[in-house]
Structure formats: C-alpha cells, structure tokens
Amino acid sequence: MQIMKNKFWVYFVVLFLGAFIATEAEAQKVRGGNIGTAGSDGVNQAKGGYKYWYKRNVIRRAPHNHRWIWSKRREYWTVGINASAMNYFGDIVPRPEFTSTDIRFTRPYISVFATKRFRPQMTGRFMIGWGRAAGADSTSASPTTNHDVFRYIRNASFRNDVVEFSTSINIDLASEERLNKEYYKRPSGIIPYVTLGIGVFHHNPKAKTPSQFGGDWVALQPIGTEGQGRSRQVSVNDSVTRTISYGDKYSRWQVCFPLGIGFRKKLSAKWDLAFEVNYRFMLTDYFDDVSRKYVDPGLFGDDELGRAMHDRSREDGRADRLAAMFDEGNLAYWGAKSSETFTGVDGKTYTTFIGFGNENNIENIRGNSRDRDVLLVTGFHLSYILAPESVVCPLRYR
C-alpha cells in the first residue's frame, strides 16, 4: 500500500508540472500578441509591457489585445452546493492496496461551500459537508484467495458518518492571460484545476452487534475493541510487576488533508458547474475502528459486548459454516477447520481460530497500523456568483 501511495504522489506531481508548463507556454503566446504602447486613446501601459489600465471615461478600442489589471475590485464571492459519491480506502477493503475499494459500499456526500476568487488563477474555498462510508469483510474479501481469505474470516465491518469542515485553495491550470483577459468575464471553455487544503472532521464508526446482542448498531470507539482505555499487570518476577497499557481511546475529531483535481465549466454569467475528484488523506487509522492487533479476550473482563466486537470471526455459528466452506473447496485457509484453546488473563478459557483473537499468537494481526485511512469524494459542484453591482464592468466597456 505504501508503494501505491508513493506512485500516486509521483503521478500527481508529474500531472501538475505538465499542466503548469503547458499553461506557461500558452501565456507566452498570449503575451506576444498583447504588446502595445500607451497613446492618446486613453490606454496607459502598465509594468511588464503587456498589462493595461483602462480609463473609465474612454471606450476600449482593442478588446482582443488589451486587458484589465487584476485588482481588489475584481475579487468576487460564490456560494454553492456539492453532491458527490464517497468511497473508502483502509483495512476493510477487497485488497490491501491503496487503489482498492468496493463500489458496492459507495455512499453519498453532500456539502455547501463559499469561495472567493482573489487572483486570476487562485480561489479560496470553505466547505461544510456530511458523508457516509462503509465496509464489510464478508462482502468485500474473497474467501478463495490466499491473501484475502484472512480478512473474510476476520469478519470486521463498519459504518461511519462524517461531518467535515475544510478550507482549501483551488489553482486553475490555465494561463493568467486566458483567465484575466476580459474585465470580470470568465472563460467559456473547460478550466482544469487542482485543489489542496486542510480540514477537521467528526466521525463515529459503528457496527451491528452479533445476534445474541440484538443486531443493533453500536458506536465502536467507546467499546475500545483493540483494548484502548485498558491495562493489565504482568509479573516480571516474584516481587516485581509491570503495567501493560493499550493506549487511550482515539479521538472522534480528526484532521484530514483534501487533495484533488477538477474541471470547471461556465454555464452562464452567474453559474458555474465543476466535476471534482478529491482525496481526503487522514491522520487516523481508526476511521474503520481497525488498526493494530488482537488483544487477550480476558482483558475485557465482564464486558461481553466488547469481547464479541473485538473478534468476530466465530460469531453466530460462523465456525461451522467456515469449516463446511473449506470442505467444499470454497475457502482457502485450512485453519478454519482447526482452533486453539487458551487461558485468558482473567483465568477463563477461550477458543479462537489460529491467528485470530489471541494476543500471544505470532500471527496476531487485526489491521495494518502502518497506513492511514483515506476517503475519496467524487462529484459535482454547482456555484452561484455573488457579484456586487459596483464591480460589474459597464456595458460600454465589455
């Protein structure tokens, strides 16, 4: 997964540099045709040889060769709505790869936003959004593939509702001359852009309980399914003990870094439509409540629900069903027909599949803590321009 992430960054940088070089080449062509001199027609030449100020009382005589200098008066605001699809990349996906997601778990993402264009090629955006992501090993992981079968047996699942607040910068991948050639007039063609920013979001992963607990949706963070918020004493020798802590419970407020690319099209004088693909790189690996290793089931003490949500591989009669699948050739792991019995830290006896639910097993892997979870938001942005009448170019100058 880390290699795939590195490749993504390489591809993104190459794309950005290529677009930048192309737009600069276009800018040079436009500049070559815009060189002029100040004269009695009321047009004063600005620094650089190709930018012009226009006097308000003089009709512009060469609209294709001159343009207005960008100034504060040309800044404007927009408001808009966004309807998108949200997909998730993490520990509960079909394959352990950065590009792996299950489109069957595509869920909605909607938001409202406001933008301010403060340069010809740069726009600031503030967004408030809500979305949902989900995943399930029993649906996504293949029971017949050697590597994926372990996630199928793990049987983890989740649903997570997200409320996000983000701010970002959109950079148009078009020359400044194309964007700034006419006073307050947006290009009618398709404008590609990149967007990058920072955001905070509140999330609350949930999962359905086993049938003996009612099959209801419960929040997973308070349970501490990987031992969070718990500790135990270990005897070093006859007179010395030490405390093993399993860490604090993760925060449901987290930070993300939006990064994406989009294409914007002018619909009319007041409306724009954009299509955007935007990744949310998160600083947490607990978006799906799966990250590290299994813990000793005795650590949960009298919390039967916590123990059940910690290791779900054998719940609701799955042990017999998985053994039958192996006999029929529909399961790629022989361990489904065997189990191990051990004594937990609470002195009780527990039975698990080999490599599942036992802290002392060398193959005790529940998730992959080396990689953070990622979201992908893909959809349309509809914007309405709030243009003060005081900055609209008079008809005679258009």
N, C-alpha and C positions, 0 to 999 in steps of 0.2 A: 504493500500500500504506500509506503514511503517513496518507493521508486516512481510510482504513478503520480504522486503529488509533485515530485521533482520535475517530471516530464511536463505536467500541466503548467508549471511556472515557466519552463523554457518556452513552450508553445505560446503562452500569453505574452511574454516579453518580445518574442520574435514578431508576433502579430502587431503589437503596439509600435515597435520600431519601424516595421514595414509601412504601417499607416502614416506614421509621422514623416518618414522620408517622402512618401507619395504626396502628402499634403504640402510639404515644403516645396516640392518641385512644382506643384500647381501654383503655389504662392509666387514663385519666381516668374512664372509665365504671366500671371496677372499683373505683377509689379512692372514687368517690362512694357505692358501696354498702358500703364497709368501715369507715366512720367509726363509732367507738364510744367508750365511756368505760370506765375501769378501775372495777372494783367488787369486791364481796365474793366473787365467784365465782372469784377467784384469777387473773384475767387482768389483767396490767399493761400499760397503754398505752405504746408507745414513741414516740420523737420522730416528727413528721410527721403524727400524727393517724390513721394507718391501718395501722401495723405493730404487731404484738403479740408479747410474750414469753409463753410458757405455762409455768406452774409444773409441775414434774414430778409432783407428787402430786395434781394436780387434773385430772379428766377434762374434755376440751374440750367445751363445751356448744353452741358455734355454729360448726361446721366450715365453713360456707359464708360466713361473714362475717369470720373471723379467719384469720391465717396466722402461721407462724413467721418470725422474723427470720433472714436468711441469716447463717451464722457458719462458722467453721473446721470445726466438726463436721459440716457439711453437704457439704463437699467430698468428691468421690469420684473414683476412677480407673476407666478402662475399657481393655480390650485388644481388638484386633480384626484382621480381615483385609479386604483390598480386592482385588476382581477387576474390572479395567477394560479398556477399549479405548484404545489410544494412536494419535493421528494427528499429523501433522507439517505445519507451515507454514514455507516457506523458499524456496530458489531452485529446487528440483526439484519443482515442483507444476504442475497443469494451467494455472493462470492466475496472473499476477503481482499477486495480490490477497491481502489479509490473511485473507479467509474461504475461500480456495481450498485444497482438499486433495483427495486421491484416496482414496476409501474402499476401493479395491482394495488399498491398502497399509496398511490398518488392522492393527495388531499388538497383542499382549497387554501389559498392565501389571499386575503383582501387587505387593502390599506388605503389611507388618504395621505396626501402629501402636499407640500408647498415648495416651490422653487424660486430662486432669484437668479436671474442672469446678470452677472456683474462684469463679465468680459465677453467679447465676441465668441470665444471658444469654451468658456467655463461657466458652469451653473452650480449653485449650491442647492442642496435638497434636504429637507427634513421630512421624515416619514413616520407614521404611526400605523402599525399593522397587526393583524391577527392571522394565525395559521395553525394547521394541524399536521402532524407527521405520525406515522405508524409503521410497525413491522412485526413479523411473526416468523420464527424459525420453522414452524410446522407447515407454513405456506411457501416460504422463500427458499429454504435449504433443500438440496436434493438428497434423498436417503440412499441413493445408489452410487454417489460419487465419493471416492475415498476421503477427500478433504472435507467436503460439505456435510457428510453424514454426522459428524460430531455436533454441528450446530442443530441438525434435525433432532438428534437425541436430547440436546440441551433444552429445547422446547421453550426458550425465552420469547416474550412478546411484550409490546408496549403500545401506548397511545399517548401523545404529548401535544397539549395545546400551548401555543406560544403567543405572547403579547410583546411586540418589539417596538423600540424607539431607536431610530437611527438617523445619522446625518452623513451626507456624502457629497462628493464633488463629481460632477459629470463633465467630461472633457470631450468636446466634439472633435472627431477625426476628419476635419475639413479645414481648408486654409482660412486664415483670418479674412482674406480678401473676399472669399465667397460668402462668409457669414456677415461681413461688415460692409459690403459694397453699397447697399442702399440704406438710407436712414430708416430705422425701425421696420425694416422689411426682411422677413425670414425667407431663406431659400425654399423653393417649392419642391426640390428633389429630396431623396432619402439621405439623411445625415447619420453616419455611424458614430458611435461614441463609446467611451469606456467610463465606468463608474467605480469609485473606491471610497470607502468611508469607515466608520466605526459605529457600533450600536450596542445597546443593552437590551436584554430581553428577560422576561419571566417565563419559566417553564415548569411543568409539573407532570413528570412521567407517571402513567397509570397502567395497570394491567388487571385483567379479570382473575379472580381467585379460583382455585380448584372447586369442584362441585360441592365438596363437604363444607366449604365456607360460603356457599351460596352463589358462586359465579358472578359476583358483583365487581364493578370497577373500584379499585382502591389506589390511593396515592402510594408510590413506592419509596419516595425519599424518607418519610417518617419511619418506615419499617427498617431501613438500613440493611438491605438484602446482602451486602458484602461485609457485614459486621460493623459498619460505620456507627460510631457512638458507643461501642462496646469495648471491653478489655477483659483480660484474664490473667491470672497469676500462674507462673511457671516456676517449678522448683529447680534451682541450679544445683544445690547440694542439700545436705541435711539442715543447714542453718540459713541458707540464702535463697530468696525467691526474687524473681523479677517480673515486671508487668509488661505484657504484650498488648499494645493498643492498636486498634484497627482504624484509627483516624476519626475525624469529625464527619458528620453528615454534610454532603455537598450543598452548596447554596443553590436555591432556585432562581436567583438573579445571576445572570452570566453576561459575559462580553462576547461580541462577535465582530467580525470584520467583513463587511459586504464588498465583493469584488465581482464585476461583471462587464458585459458588453451589450449594447443595444443599437437599435436603428429607429430613428425618429422621422416622421413624415408630417409635413404641414397639410392640414385638412382645409383650413380657411384662415381668414385674418385673425381669428380668435382661438382656434382649436388646433392642437397637435395630437398625434397618435404615435406611440412608440411601442416596440416589441423588445423585451429585455430578458436576458439570461443572467442571473445573479447568484453567485455562490455566497453562502454565509459560513465563513470559517470561524469555528467556535473555540473558546479556551477551555471547554469542558469535554470530558469523555463520558459523562453521565447523562447525556441527553436521552439515552435509551435505558439508563439505570444498569448498564453492563459495562465493566471496565477491567476489573482485576481478576482475582482468583476466588475459588470457593473457600469458605471458612468451615471450621468444625461446626457441625449442626448443633452440638451441645452448647455452643456459645449463646444460642437464642433462649436457653432456659425454658421458661413456661410460655414463651411466645410461639405458639404453634403456627400462627399465620406467617410470621417472619421466617420460620424454618421451611414452610411449604413454598413460599415465594423465592427463597434462596436457591433451592434445587428443585426444578420442576420436571426432571427427566422421567420420573416414575409415577407421576400423579395420575389419578383417575384410571388406573388399570393399564397404563402405557407399557409397563414391564412385560406383560403377557403379549400385548399387541406387537411390540418391537421384536420379541423372540419369534413370533409367528412370521413376521415380515422377513427375518433373516432366514428362516427355514424355507420360505418361498422364493428366496433369491432377490427380494426387494429391499434389502438393507445391506450396506457394505461393511458393517462393523460387527465382528464376532462377539465383542464384549456385551452386546445386547442379550446374549444368552448366558452371561455369567454375571456375578455380582460379588461384592466384598462386604463383609460384616466387620464392624469395629466398634470400639467403645469410645464415646464422645467425652468431652471434658466435664460433662455433667454426670458421668458414670452410667449413662444409658447406652443401649446397643442400637446401632443404626445400620441399615443396609442401603448400598448405593451401587450404581454401575461403576465399573473400574474407570477411574479418571474423572468422576463426577461427584461433587458434593463432599469430598473428603480432603481436608486441608493437608493431610500428611502424604497424599499420593503425589508422586513426582510429576504426573501429567495433569495436575490440578489446575486447569485453565478454564476460566469462565468467560473472560473477554480479553481484549488487546488494549492495554493501557498506553502503548507507545504512540498511538494515533488518536487525534481528537475527532469528534463527530463533525459532520458537515451537512448543511442543508443546501438545496438547490431550488430557487424560486424562478419560475419561467412564466411570463405572461405579458399582458398589455397594460399600458399606461395612457390614460386619456387626460389631457391637460387643457385648462382654460386660461387664457392670458388676461391678467388684470392690468390693463394699460391705462394709466391716468391720461385724461384728455390733454393735459398740459405738455405731454411729451410726444404726442402724435404729430407726425410731420404734416404741415398744411398741404392741401391738395395741389397747390401750385408748385410745390417743390417735389412732388412724388414722381 
